[in-house]
């Protein structure tokens, strides 16, 4: 959306890179490091989009990404600590 609205090439590149990483991790979630990488990606998105929301006070898309990333981070922590890495339960 950043590219469509403001012709922001960095937004396009960042969105494509984050989206590709998320798709790859979702596709290969049985990798031992996938929950950790997904957690780190969620933290990066929380930080970057949280900063953008605090600066602009516009809920879309920054606040939506922050809320969804917090949910992903909580789920990843649950998987890391309670389910176990590489578990067949996933």
ZINORQUI-V921334 format. One line per field, one symbol per residue. psi: psi as a letter, one per 20 degrees, with the letter a starting at -180 (. if undefined). A space follows every 10 residues. Layout:
psi->???
//
This chain:
psi->hhgggjlohh gggggggggg gggghhhlii qhighghhgg gggghggghg ggghghkphp ighghgghhg ggggghgggg hhgqqkqii.
//
